[in-house]
Amino acid sequence: MRVADLRARLGSLGLIFTSCLLIVGLVPVIFYALVLHHTTTVGLTELKERDVADKMATCLNYFAHVSADQALQARDYANWDETYEQVVLKDPEWFKTNLDGWLVKDFGVGFVILLDQHNQVVHAAGSAKDNPTGFLASLQPLQDRFFQDRNPAGLLRVNGHTHLVAASSVFNSDGSGPPRGKLLIGTPIVPYYLEQMTSLYGIPVQFFDNEESILDVAAERTVLPKAPGETAVFYDDSWIYAVQMLPDLSGNILGYVMISQEQKSLLLTRQSITKAAVSTMLFTIVLISFLSILSLRITTDPIVRLEKSLSRMREQKRFTMLPDTGPKEVSSLARTFNALANTLTDTIAEREALYRRMAQTDGLTGLPNRRYYHEHLAERLDQAREEGKPLTIALIELNYLAHYINRFGLEQGDTLVKEVADLLSVEQAPDQVFCRFGDGIFAVIMYKKDHKRALSAIYKLVERLEKTQYEGRQALPGGRVSFSYGLASYPEETQTTAGLNRIANGQLFEMKQLGPNRLLHYLSFFEDFTATPEASGRIQEISRIFIKLIDSMDNYTANHTHRVVEYSAAIARHLGWKEHDLERLKTAALMHDIGKIQVGGAILQKEGVLTPKEWEIMRQHPRWGAEMVRAVTGMEDIAYWIECHHERYDGTGYPTGVAGEAIPMGARIITVADSFDAMTTNRPYHEARTLDDVVQELYRCAGTQFDPTVVEALVSIIKNRASESRVAESS
């Protein structure tokens, strides 16, 4: 039997049983209706007319009382010093706070109109705010009463509605000074005062504008008063009514006030019958509810729960386990359903995990994708804030990828990207996550690494990547696959994910462009150092990073720099330099061309002859390098050696033109080592010269370009090594 069929059969039985119980419950209801009809048609209907007439007198006294209160309220507020002043000052904020706010909103006054001594409107609030002129026309009888009373009050029809109005002249609080105007206030009697009377006296109070409207209440039985002050009393089957005319300030009839009171004997009879009927009905409802619930629990509840669970499965893709209780068939069905639900839940969880991984993984490289990068970065940044740890991100871009794809095709380009991604995958760690950010761009999130440590790690990583022998690398500029990168750190540079991405992207762009003054951001690395033995290794590491940046524009620079360090150290040793001074010389030699980072790739990579303007820029690199190194406390001498490494012994060098012994010995050594390496290295515009030619050139330039003492030291080294080589070959 299907679930739907079983539920339909059990549901039908329950419906029949419940219907029978409802029919039984209707018997007391029918009995109540018959008795109520009898009592309302033949019950007692007489009430004492004097009782209702007394209540009418009480209502009229109430109008007189609230009229006096209204007059008192108008006088008190009109004789307030601030009201007296604001007739002249007209401060909108004061009006808003006191007239619109205090009187209208807090005290429930219907309208407020403040006039000056010329009867011009100073401010209108409440219902008179949008049409003060129309209200003033209706309030003329109230203003006319000022000739008889300084504080008139009473009923008046204003703007089509009956109001309890009051007015007062505006004086100082002590009553001195000439009056500055008038304050008119009013509150509609419908519904405000009628509701007040109904609440106070426990009897309904109504107001009618004319005879036609009051006749609709009791029709043929209605009796109206013939003159003001006369009370007319009449009644119908259930209620007794009292009516009296309501005059305004001028004595004109505004309408009729009517109070009504239910006939007490009939009410008592109804109450007793109602109590018995309600008791019976409640008992019947409780009995039906109990039996219905019991029936549903035994029969249809398990089936209903099963059906609801299936509905939730369809709507929410989530299961609810059923208790295996109830009839045998139902419990068996519940157990089967639970087993199926457990199996499907596990399957859905596995599929969701798979889809989540697929949504966060790059299809080509297998690395986490850009979506995962943004989510993981936000999580890691929150963790860094909570734990007080640094965090650095880096964007690494494969240079000239478009050029590579144009040469070898899209498939080979994907292969290159995949090879790079495979190398990065090896570097994955819990606190170092690599993601594919774009076509040839990779992102890395380095948790617990500040900017300096991260920069060192990225430099070493990029160096390993660029040493890899990729297929087709010869077709790229420089004959190799190169990378650009940009970094950003929390909390050193920014506090937000958007800031990290913006800074890293900007630095990536700067490194790709590498124009003059584009990488001033990196110069700040030197500012945190003092030239101590502990810091020297770190300074040299940063220097190598800058040399790597320069090498991305000019492949010659990096190897050339390392050779100059070696030659300079050899010359200094031959001249008898101490080890401490020798280390400082090696640092200066390592950093001698660091100023080229601001020259720019366009000039460094130019194959032809430089223009005069380009030469002028190139000649500034010793000065720029010196400025960068001077940021390190204690390295002033090294900075000066760097600045002077293109000076000539005869004073015709650059950038300052110093000569002879005025050029520091460290700079004279680096100058000779620099020139020696240039002459012995193959370049696009000349081939390497032989050692004999180089020695002749050194002697030729001694005393003009080079320090003769340094030249003699280098020549001695060359001859000694040549002699050692001949000895080694003969042996």
Phi, psi and omega in degrees: 000132180288159180300316182296321180293317180297316180294322180297318181292312180295322180297323179295316178299315179298322180294318180297315182296317181294322179297319179298318180295324179293322179298319178297322181290339181285342183301310179295331179294316179297318179301317179299319181296319181294314181296319180296320178297317181298315183291327180284337181267329184239003182290175179294136182234359183271133170231155181288127180295329181296326180297313181289327177295320176299321179294325177295318178299322178297321179295317180294322175298325178298318179297320179295322181293312182290333176296318178295320178297320179297318179296318179296319179296317178298317181294316182298318183284326179290329182267017177277137184303319182294324176296317180301319181286321186288345174300329181264314185289323177056053180279115182300322182294323178295317178298317182298319183285317190264312181280304180292322185272299189290305184290310187283306187283315187278319183264357174076018178291138184288314178213156177223131176229124178252121181250151173272186185290348176259015181062027174267142183290122175271317178201143176232137182226167179072217184290345179271359187298318185273343183216063181295329181295315179297322178294320182296323178298319179288335184269009183300319178301326179292320180290327179297333182289348179298337178290338181254332189213129178288346184221064183287154177203157178160191181267146181199145175273116184238123178054038176088000181229146181280126182236152166267111188245158176207155181217158177203146174287148183269111178238172168295166181297334178266006177080005182273169176081159179290150177295139180258357180163202181223151174241119180248128177228159179197150179227128180297136180287338177248120003261357194302301186285328178294321177294324177298314180294319179299319180291320184288316189256355176071020179230145179293134177237130181231156177234136180234137183285332186208175182292325184297320182290326180285334179293339180290345184287304183237006175053246189293334184274355184291134175238129182253148177291152184263343182208159177300141181090346179271138179253125177259132182240134174209170182207160173241202186295332188242334189231157172241139187237151172228135184231140175215148178290150180237106182274160177262192182300328184268001181090358178284149182281119178278326183167207185230140172255132181228134173246153180223149182218133180288144180290124192294315183298319178293322180297317180297318179298316180297320182298316181295319180292320182297319180300315180295318182293318181296318179300315180296316181296319180296317178299317181295317181296317179297316180297315180296317181297316181298313182293323179294316180297317179299317180296317182293322180296322183285324189252295194263341185304310179302321180292320179296318179298320178297316180296320179295321178297319177296323178294317177297324178299317180291320186278318187251355183056043180215140183260154173236124182290140181258142173288136182271062177241176179098195179303158185303313182297320181291315180296322178295318178297320180296318180296318178298317180297317181297319178297316178296320181295319179298316180297313182292324178299315178297319180296316180296320179298318178296317179296318180297319178296320178297313181297323179295318178296318180296322180290339183251009183238137177286130185292330183279312190262340185080358176281160171304144185267187185296323179299314178297321180304311182295318180294315182292323179296317179298318179295314182294324180293321175298318179296321179296321178296315183294320186266355180067035181254155175281162177210135180229139172246154176222140172251123182244121183245134176283113184290149172059031179295319179299319177298318179297317181293320178298329182277316188248351179101161184294322182297316178293327176297319176297324179297318178298314179299320180294320179297317178296317180298323178297321178293322179290327181300327179296333182274357181299139178208164180304323181257013180214100187247125178261138180226154171272119187265328182199199184306300179240023185246133177240146179241146177227133176254116183249102180278142179070019176240126176280182188297319185291313178297320180293319180297319178297316180295318180293319179300313180295322178297312180297324178298319177294319180298319184286340178279347180292139183272086179279148177292133177082010183297333184296338182280351182270158177305132181082359179068029182204164173272123182239166184225148170245156181206157176219146184234157173210144187231145170252136001263011188298319188248331182200166183247356188234160176295320179299320178295318178300312181296320182294314182293314180298318179295320179296319179290326175299315178297319180297317182294326178291324181279310178050046174273175179303136177066014181278338186244034179296338178303320185288338183297335182295345179299326183286339188291340184270005187248150167240141187287076176250161178303326181292329185268346187298319179298320180292322178297318180293325178297316178295323179300318179296327177296317179294322178297323177296320177297317178296320182297334177294339176262329186219102187299341183288330194298312189298306181295321178302317182298315181296324178292321178298321176302314182295314182293319181297319180295321180295317180297315182298319178298319180297328180276358175088025179292147175284160186299320181298314179292327179297320179295322179291324177296318179297322177297316179295320179295321179297326187255009190296329180256018185294337178293345180295346181297338179261358179287318177106146183294328183299322180279315183295328183267358183294131183274331182272193180285139179287145175285163177305320180295319179292323176296323179298320177294315182298323182292348180275350187296329175296320180293316180297318179298319179297320179297322180294317185285332179297345177294344180266120179297131178093001180245028182296320180294320178297318179300321181290324176299317179297317181297329187260006187287356172246012173283151179254153183297332180269004176088009181260013180275192180222158013264350186249341179080024176290161187221161171055225183291346177292338175282127182299145183303322179301318179293322180295323178293313182297325180298313180294316180296321179297313182292321179300316180293322179298322181284336184257012182239138176291130176233162180302330185259357172197156177269160179296139180271159178287162180297324179297316179297321182294317180298318178298319180293322178297315179295323182295324184267357179294131182091343176250296179269323188244156172287122182303325180297317180293322179297315179300320179297314181294317180298320178299317179298316181298314181295318179299317181290326177294320179295318179297323180294319180293321178297316181296322181289323182288329179281000000 
